[in-house]
C-alpha cells in the first residue's frame, strides 16, 4: 500500500497536467469541435484521458523518477518492488535482470513507443493518401497499377512482412530506398501537387526532377562506394536536370520555393538514410580558419544535426517497416472513400468552376472524408503499438538496452514465474495504452456517425 501511494505521489506532474487539460477543456467544449464533443461520450472521454496520461508520463518521465533508466545496479538485480536503490532511493517496481529500475524504464519507454507509433502511422497516412486519392479519382490504369502494388504487399502476413523488412534491412540499401519512396517522395509530391502541376509540360518536368532526388542519392551512394567520383557525377547530373527544369517551369514563386525546399529535404533524407554528408570531414578546415572557438561551435552544431537527423539504425528499421506495412491498408481506405465522394455535387461544382484536378482532390474530397480517416488513424496507432511490442518481444525491435515495453517483456520473460514484477508492468502499460486508443477511436466513430 505504501508503494502504491508513493507511485501515485511520484506521478504528481501527470495528475496536474490532466487536471489542467480538464479545467481548460470543460468550459470551452462547445467551441472545440470534435474534441469538445468527446466530453459527451464517456467511453471516448475515458480513452482520451488514458492516452493523455501516457503522453504526459512520457513528457515528465525525468521528473517522475530520479533513477537513471540505463543505470545498472547489483543491488537491484532481479529484486522485487520496494528494494532500496542507490543514493537512498526506493525502487517502486524493483529491478530487471541487469539491475535497471523498472519504474523508471516504464515511463521512459513511453518516450520511445509513442513517438515511433504516431510518426510512423502519420507517414503511412501520407503515403496512403497520396496514392489513394489519384487511384480513386482517375481510375483506369492509375487505379489498376496502384491497387496491384497495394494488394501485392497485403498478400504477405503483416508480422512476417515486418520480420523480413527488419532482418533484411540490417545490411544493404533497403532502408534508404524505402525511406526515399515512403518519406521524401510523398511529401514532395503533395507540396508540388498543391500548386496544380499535373498536365503542364514544364511543371511536370519540375515534379519529375523533385521526385528523382531520392533515387539519385541512393544511386550516388551505391556507385560512390565503388569509386567516389561516380557518386559526384550522379549528383551533378541530377543538379543539372533540376536547374533546367526550374528555369523552364514558368512560375517564379514556385521556382523560388522549390529551390529552397528540395535541397533542404534532400539534405534531411541523405542524413537520415546514409549519414551523409559527413560533416566531420570539414572539422579540420573549420579549426584552421576559426581556431579553437570555431571548432567547438562546429562540434556543437554537428552534434545537434546528428541528434535531429540520424536516428538509431534499429529505430529507423522499425519505423520504415511500420510505414511500409501500414500504407497499403490506408491506400485502400482512401481509394474507397474517394470513389464514393467524387460523385458528390460539390465535386461536380468544383469541376464546373474549372478547378484544377489536384485542387479538387486535396481541398474538396480529402476534407470531406476526414471523419473515417481520423477514426482509422486512432485504431492504427494502437495496432502499431502492438506490432512494436511484438517485434520487441521477438528481439527484432530496438536495441536490447532500449526501454520500450516489448523489449522489457522480452528481457523478463525467462523469469516471469519467479520474478513477475519484470513482465507485468510493461505488459499492463502496453495493454492500457492500446485500450485507451481503442476507446478513443470508438468515441470518435460515434461522433462521426452523428455528424
BAMIRO-403228 format. One record per atom (N, C-alpha, C): residue in one letter; x, y, z. Coordinates in steps of 0.1 Angstrom, whole numbers, plus 5000, padded with zeros to 4 digits. Layout:
// residues N
AXYZ;...
END
This chain:
// residues 451
X500849885000;X500050005000;X500950135000;X502050125008;X502950235008;X503550264995;X503850154988;X504450164974;X503450224965;X502250194966;X501250244957;X501050394959;X501050434972;X500850574975;X502150654970;X503250594971;X504550664966;X504450674951;X504050564944;X503950574930;X502950684925;X501850694932;X500850794928;X501350934931;X502050944942;X502651074945;X503751124936;X504551024931;X505651054922;X505051094908;X503851064905;X503151094893;X502451234893;X502851314903;X502151434905;X502151534893;X503251534885;X503151624873;X502151584863;X501851444862;X500851394853;X499451434857;X499251414871;X497951454876;X497651604874;X498651684877;X498451834875;X498151864860;X498851794851;X498651824837;X497251784832;X496851664837;X495451614833;X494451704839;X494651754851;X493651844857;X493651974849;X494752024845;X494852144837;X494052134824;X494252014817;X493551994805;X492051994807;X491651934818;X490151924820;X489652064824;X490352134832;X489852274836;X489752364824;X490652354815;X490652434803;X489552394793;X489452254791;X488652204781;X487152204784;X486752184797;X485352174801;X484552304797;X485052424801;X484152534798;X484152574783;X485152524775;X485252564761;X484852444752;X484252344757;X483952224749;X482952244738;X482152354739;X481152384729;X481752454717;X483052494719;X483652574708;X484852504702;X485152374706;X486352304702;X486052184692;X484852184686;X484552094675;X484451944680;X485151854673;X485151714676;X485751684689;X486751754693;X487351734706;X486351764717;X485651874716;X484651914726;X483551814727;X483151754716;X482051654716;X482451524723;X483751494724;X484151384732;X483751384746;X483551504752;X483151514766;X481651474768;X480951454757;X479651394758;X479651244757;X480751184754;X480851044752;X481750984763;X481250914774;X482050864785;X483250774780;X482950684771;X483950594766;X485050664759;X484750754750;X485750824743;X486550914752;X485850974762;X486551064771;X487550994780;X487150874785;X488050784793;X489250744784;X489050704772;X490150674763;X491050794761;X490450914759;X491351034757;X492251054769;X491751044781;X492551074793;X493550964796;X493250834792;X494250734793;X495450764783;X495150804771;X496150844762;X496950964767;X496251064772;X496851184777;X497751144789;X497351054797;X498151004809;X499550964804;X499550874794;X500850824789;X501650934782;X500951024775;X501651134768;X502351214778;X501651254789;X502251344799;X503351264807;X503051134809;X504051044816;X505351044808;X505251044795;X506451044787;X507151184787;X506351284787;X506951424788;X507651444801;X507051404812;X507651424826;X508351304832;X508851214823;X509551094828;X510751124836;X511451234833;X512651274841;X512251324854;X511051384856;X510651434869;X510051324877;X509351224871;X508651124878;X509651034886;X510751004880;X511750914886;X513050974886;X513750964898;X515151024899;X516250914895;X515750794892;X516750684889;X516950684874;X518250674870;X518650664856;X518150534850;X517350534840;X516750414834;X517850314828;X519050374825;X520050294819;X521150244830;X521050304842;X522050274852;X521750124857;X522850054858;X522749914863;X523349904877;X522649834886;X522949824900;X522849674904;X523949624910;X523849494915;X522749474926;X522549584934;X521549584945;X520149564939;X519849604927;X518549594921;X518349464912;X519349394910;X519349284900;X518349174905;X517149164897;X516149074899;X515449094913;X515549214919;X514949244931;X513549294929;X512649264939;X511249294938;X510949444942;X509649474941;X509249614944;X509649654958;X510049784960;X510349834973;X511849824977;X512649774968;X514049744971;X514849884971;X515649904981;X516450024982;X517450034970;X517550144963;X518550164953;X519650254957;X520450304948;X521550394952;X521050534957;X521850594965;X521550734970;X520350734979;X519950624985;X518850614994;X517450614987;X517450604974;X516150604967;X515550464967;X514250464966;X513450334966;X513050304952;X513250174948;X512850124935;X511350074937;X510450144932;X509050114934;X508649984928;X509149954916;X508749824909;X509949724909;X511049754915;X512149664915;X513049684903;X513949584901;X514849584890;X514749464881;X515349484869;X515349374859;X516549284860;X516849204850;X517949104851;X519249184851;X519349304846;X520549374845;X520649484857;X519649484866;X519749574877;X519249714874;X518449724863;X517949864860;X516549884866;X516250004870;X514950034876;X513750024867;X512849934870;X511649904861;X510750024860;X510550094872;X509550204873;X510050314864;X511350344864;X511950454855;X511850414841;X512150294837;X512150244823;X510750244818;X509750224826;X508450214822;X507950344815;X508350454821;X507950584816;X508850644806;X510150604806;X511050634795;X510650554783;X510150434785;X509650354774;X508550424766;X507750504773;X506650574766;X507250674757;X508450734760;X509150824751;X509550754738;X509750624738;X510150554727;X508950504719;X507950454726;X506850384719;X505950494712;X505550594720;X504550694714;X505050764702;X506250824703;X506750894691;X506850814678;X507450694680;X507650604668;X506250564662;X505350524671;X504050474666;X503250594659;X503250704665;X502450824660;X503150874647;X504450894646;X505050944634;X505050844623;X505250714626;X505250614616;X503850604610;X502750604618;X501450604613;X501150724605;X501650844609;X501350964602;X502050954588;X503250904587;X503950894574;X503250794565;X502750684571;X501950584564;X500750644558;X500050734566;X498850804561;X499250904549;X500350964550;X500851044538;X500950964526;X501650854527;X501750764516;X500450714511;X499550664520;X498250614516;X497350714509;X497450834515;X496550944509;X497050984495;X498451004494;X498951044481;X498650944470;X498750814474;X498450704464;X496950684462;X496150694473;X494750664472;X493950764465;X494250894467;X493450994460;X493450984445;X494650984439;X494650964424;X494050834419;X494350724427;X493750594423;X492250594422;X491650654433;X490150664433;X489550764423;X490350874421;X489750984413;X489950964398;X491150914394;X491450894380;X490950764375;X491050654384;X490650524380;X491550464369;X490950364362;X491650304350;X493050254353;X494050294345;X495350244346;X496050284359;X495750414363;X496350454376;X495850374387;X494550344388;X493950264398;X494450124397;X494550064385;X495049934384;X496449904389;X497350004385;X498749984389;X498950004404;X498350104410;X498550134424;X497850024432;X496649974428;X495949874435;X496749744435;X497349714423;X498149594422;X499349594432;X500049704433;X501149714443;X500649704457;X499549764460;X499049754474;X498649614477;X497949554468;X497449414471;X498649314471;X499749344464;X500949254465;X501549264479;X501549384484;X502149404498;X501149334508;X499849354506;X498949304516;X498849154515;X499349094505;X499348944504;X500248874514;X501248954519;X502148894529;X501448914543;X501648814552;X501148834566;X501948954572;X501349034580;X501949154585;X503149134593;X503049034603;X504149004611;X505348954603;X505048864594;X506148814585;X506848924577;X505949014572;X506549124564;X507449214573;X506949244585;X507749314595;X509149254597;X509049124600;X510349054603;X511249054591;X510749034579;X511549034567;X512249164565;X511449274566;X512049404564;X513149434575;X512849404587;X513849434598;X515049354596;X514949224593;X516149144591;X516949174579;X516249204568;X516949234555;X517649374556;X516949464563;X517449604564;X518649624573;X519049524580;X520249534588;X521449564580;X521549514568;X522649544559;X522049584545;X522849664538;X522449694524;X521549824524;X521249864511;X520549994509;X519049984509;X518449874515;X516949864515;X516349974522;X516750004535;X516150114542;X516250254536;X517450294531;X517450414524;X516550424512;X516450314504;X515550314493;X514050324497;X513650254507;X512250264512;X512050394518;X513050454525;X512850584531;X512650684520;X513350674509;X513150764498;X511750754492;X511250634490;X509950614485;X508850654494;X508950614507;X507850644517;X507950774523;X509150834524;X509350954532;X509351084523;X510451094516;X510751214509;X509751234497;X509551134489;X508751144477;X507351184479;X506551124489;X505251174491;X505151314496;X506051364504;X506051494509;X506251594498;X507251564490;X507551654478;X506351644468;X505751534467;X504651514457;X503451604462;X503151594474;X502051674480;X502251824478;X503551864481;X503852014480;X503752064466;X504251984456;X504252024442;X502852014437;X502051904440;X500751884435;X499851994440;X500052054452;X499252164457;X499252284448;X500252294440;X500352414430;X499652384417;X499152264416;X498452224403;X499352204392;X500352114393;X501352104382;X500951994372;X499951914375;X499651804367;X499151844353;X499751784343;X499351814329;X500051924322;X500951994329;X501652104323;X503152064321;X503652074308;X504852004305;X506052054313;X506252194314;X507352244321;X507352214336;X506152224342;X506052204356;X506052054359;X505551974350;X505651824352;X507151784353;X507951844344;X509451824345;X510051854358;X509551964364;X510052004378;X509551904388;X508351854387;X507851754396;X508751624395;X509051584382;X509851464380;X511251484386;X511851604384;X513251634389;X513151624405;X512151674411;X512051674425;X511951534431;X511151444424;X510951314429;X512151224426;X512951264416;X514151184413;X515251204423;X515151304432;X516251334441;X516651214450;X515651144456;X515951024465;X516650914456;X516150894444;X516750794435;X518250834432;X518450954430;X519851004427;X520750984439;X520251014451;X521050994463;X521450854465;X520450764464;X520650624465;X521650574455;X521550604443;X522450564432;X523850624435;X523950744439;X525250814441;X525950744453;X525150704463;X525750634475;X526250494471;X525550424462;X525950284458;X527150294449;X527150384439;X528250394430;X529450464436;X529150554446;X530250624452;X531050534461;X530450424466;X531150324474;X532150244466;X531850244453;X532850174444;X533950264440;X533550394436;X534550494432;X533950624435;X534550704444;X533950824449;X533550924438;X534250924427;X533951024416;X532650994410;X532250864409;X530950824403;X529750884411;X529850894424;X528750954432;X528651094429;X529751164427;X529651314424;X529051334410;X529451244401;X528951254387;X527351244387;X526851144395;X525451124395;X524751244401;X525251304412;X524651414418;X524751544409;X525851554402;X525951664393;X524951664381;X524751534377;X523751514366;X522351554371;X522051504383;X520751544388;X520651694390;X521651764395;X521651904397;X521351984384;X522051934374;X521852004361;X520451984356;X519951864357;X518551844353;X517551924361;X517851934374;X516952004383;X516952154380;X518152214378;X518252354375;X517552394362;X517652304352;X517052334339;X515552324340;X515052234348;X513552214350;X513052344357;X513752384367;X513352504375;X513252624366;X514252644357;X514252754348;X513152754338;X512652624335;X511552614324;X510152604330;X510052614344;X508752594350;X507852704347;X508352824345;X507552944342;X506753004353;X507152964365;X506453024377;X507553064387;X507753194389;X508853254397;X508753214411;X507453224417;X507353194431;X507553044434;X507052964425;X507152824427;X508652784425;X509352844416;X510752824414;X511552854427;X511252964433;X512053004445;X511752904456;X510452864458;X510052774468;X510752634466;X510852594453;X511452464450;X512952464452;X513552574448;X515052584450;X515452584465;X514552634474;X514852634488;X514452504494;X513252454490;X512652334497;X513452204494;X513652184481;X514252054476;X515552024482;X516552114482;X517852084488;X517752064503;X516852134510;X516652104524;X516151964527;X515151924520;X514551794521;X515551684517;X516351714506;X517351624502;X518451604512;X518851714519;X519851704530;X519351624541;X518051644545;X517551574556;X517451424553;X517051394541;X516951254536;X518251184536;X519251254530;X520551184529;X521251174543;X520951264552;X521451244566;X520851124573;X519451124572;X518751014579;X519150874573;X519150874560;X519350744553;X520750694553;X521750784551;X523150744548;X524150814558;X523650904566;X524550984575;X525551064566;X525051114555;X525851194545;X525151324544;X525951434541;X527351434540;X528051424554;X529251374555;X529951364567;X530551494571;X529851564581;X530351694585;X531651694592;X532051574597;X533351564604;X534551584595;X534351564582;X535451584573;X535951724572;X535051814574;X535451954573;X535752024586;X535751944597;X536151994610;X537552054610;X538651984604;X539952044604;X539952174597;X539152194586;X539152314579;X538652424587;X537552394594;X536952494603;X537952534614;X538652434620;X539552464631;X540752554626;X541152524613;X542252604608;X541852754605;X540552774601;X540052904597;X539652984609;X539052924619;X538352994630;X538952964644;X539952874644;X540652844657;X539852754666;X540252754679;X539552654688;X538152694691;X537852824692;X536452864695;X535552824683;X535952844671;X535152804659;X535052654659;X536052574662;X535952434662;X534952384672;X534952444684;X534052404694;X532652424690;X532352544684;X531052574679;X530552484668;X531552444659;X531252354649;X530852214654;X531552174665;X531252044671;X529852044677;X529452154683;X528152164689;X527052154678;X527252224667;X526352224656;X526252084650;X527452014648;X527451884643;X526651784652;X526851804665;X526151714674;X524651734673;X524251864672;X522751894671;X522151834658;X522951844647;X522451794634;X522351634635;X523351574641;X523351434643;X522151384651;X521851454662;X520651414670;X519351434663;X519251534654;X518051564647;X517851464635;X518851444628;X518751374615;X519351244614;X519951184624;X520551054624;X519950964635;X518850904634;X518250824644;X519050694645;X518850614655;X519450484657;X518950394646;X519950304641;X519550224629;X518350134632;X518350074644;X517249984647;X515850064648;X515950184653;X514650264653;X514250294639;X515150324630;X514850364617;X514250244609;X514850124612;X514350004605;X512849974609;X512649984622;X511249954627;X510350064622;X510750184621;X509950294616;X509550274602;X510450244594;X510150214579;X509350094578;X509549984586;X508749864585;X507349894588;X507049974598;X505650014601;X505050084590;X505750184584;X505150264573;X504850174561;X505850094558;X505650004546;X504549914547;X504349854559;X503349754561;X501949814562;X501849944568;X500550004570;X500050084558;X500850134550;X500450224539;X499450154530;X499550024526;X498549974516;X497149964522;X496949934535;X495649934540;X495050074540;X495850174543;X495350314542;X495050354528;X495850314519;X495550334504;X494250284500;X493850164505;X492550104501;X491450184507;X491650224519;X490550304526;X490350444519;X491450514516;X491350644509;X490750624495;X491250524488;X490650494474;X489150474475;X488650394484;X487250364485;X486450494488;X486950574498;X486350694501;X486250794489;X487350794482;X487450884470;X486450844459;X486350714457;X485450664447;X483950704451;X483650704463;X482350734468;X482050884467;X483150964470;X482951114472;X483051184459;X483751134449;X483951214437;X482751234429;X481651154432;X480351174425;X479451274432;X479951334443;X479051434450;X478951564443;X477951634447;X477551764440;X478651864441;X479251874453;X480251984455;X481551954447;X481851824443;X482951794434;X482551844420;X481351814416;X480851854403;X480952004402;X480552074412;X480552224412;X481952274410;X482952214417;X484352254416;X484852224402;X484452114396;X484852084382;X484252184372;X482952224375;X482352324367;X483052464368;X483552494379;X484252624381;X485652614374;X486052504369;X487352484363;X488552474372;X488252424384;X489352404394;X490252294389;X491552304393;X492552214390;X492252074396;X492651964390;X492351834394;X492951804408;X494151844410;X494751824424;X494151914434;X493652034430;X492952114440;X491652044444;X490951984435;X489751914439;X490051794448;X491051724445;X491351604454;X491851644468;X492651754469;X493251784482;X492351874490;X491651964483;X490852064490;X489352044490;X488851954482;X487451924481;X487151784486;X487851684481;X487551544485;X488151514499;X489451544501;X490151504513;X489451554526;X489151684527;X488551734539;X487151674542;X486451624532;X485151564534;X485151414538;X486351354538;X486451214542;X487351204555;X487551324562;X488451324573;X487951244585;X486551234586;X486051154598;X486551014598;X486250934588;X486750794588;X488250784589;X488950884583;X490450874584;X490950894598;X490350994605;X490751014619;X490450894628;X489350824626;X489050704634;X490050594630;X490350584617;X491250474613;X492650504618;X493050634619;X494350674624;X494550634638;X493450654646;X493550624660;X493650464662;X492950394654;X493050244655;X494350194651;X494950254640;X496250214635;X497350244644;X497250354652;X498250384662;X498350274672;X497150234677;X497150124687;X497649994681;X497349964668;X497849844662;X499349854660;X499849974657;X501249994655;X502049964669;X501450014680;X502049994693;X502149844696;X501049764692;X501049624694;X502249554686;X502349604673;X503349554664;X504749584670;X504949704675;X506249734681;X506549644693;X505549624701;X505749534712;X506049394708;X505349344697;X505649214692;X507049204687;X507549304679;X508849294674;X509849294686;X509649384696;X510549384707;X510549254715;X509349194716;X509249064723;X510048954715;X510148964702;X510848864694;X512348904693;X512749014699;X514149064699;X514449124685;X513549164678;X513749224665;X513449374664;X513149434676;X512849574676;X514049664678;X514049744688;X515049834690;X516249764697;X517249844701;X518449784708;X518049714721;X518749614725;X518449544738;X518449634750;X519149754749;X519149844761;X517949944760;X517149934750;X516050024748;X515049994759;X514350104764;X513350084775;X511950064769;X511850034756;X510550014750;X509849894757;X508549884757;X507849784765;X508049644760;X508049624747;X508249494741;X509549434745;X510649514744;X511949474748;X512049444763;X511349524772;X511249494786;X510649354789;X509549324781;X508849204783;X509749084779;X510449104768;X511349004762;X512548974772;X513049084779;X514149064788;X513648984800;X512449014805;X511948954817;X511148824816;X510948784803;X510048664801;X510748534806;X512048524806;X512748404811;X512448374826;X512348484834;X512048464848;X510648514852;X509748504843;X508348554845;X507648494857;X507948354859;X507248294870;X507848334884;X509248334884;X509848374896;X509948524899;X509948604888;X510048744890;X508948814881;X507748794885;X506648854876;X506649004875;X507349074885;X507449224885;X508149274873;X508949184866;X509749234854;X508849234842;X507749164842;X506949144830;X505549214831;X504949204843;X503549264844;X503549414842;X504449494847;X504349644845;X504349684830;X505349634822;X505349674808;X504149624800;X503749494804;X502549444797;X501349524800;X501249564813;X500049644817;X500149784810;X501249844809;X501449964802;X501049954787;X501449854780;X501149824767;X499649804765;X499049724774;X497649694773;X496749824776;X497149904786;X496350014789;X496450124778;X497550144772;X497650244762;X496850204749;X496950084745;X496150034734;X494650034737;X494350004749;X492950004753;X492350154753;X493250244758;X492850384757;X492650434743;X493550394734;X493450434720;X492150374713;X491850254716;X490650194710;X489450254716;X489350284729;X488250354734;X488050494728;X489150564726;X489150694719;X488650684705;X489050574698;X488550554684;X487050524684;X486650444694;X485150424695;X484350554697;X484850634705;X484250764708;X484250854695;X485350854688;X485450934676;X484450874665;X484350744665;X483450684655;X482050724658;X481650724670;X480250754673;X479950904670;X480950994673;X480851134669;X480751154654;X481551084647;X481551094632;X480251044626;X479650934632;X478350894627;X477250994629;X477351064641;X476351164644;X476451274634;X477651314630;X477851424620;X477351384607;
END
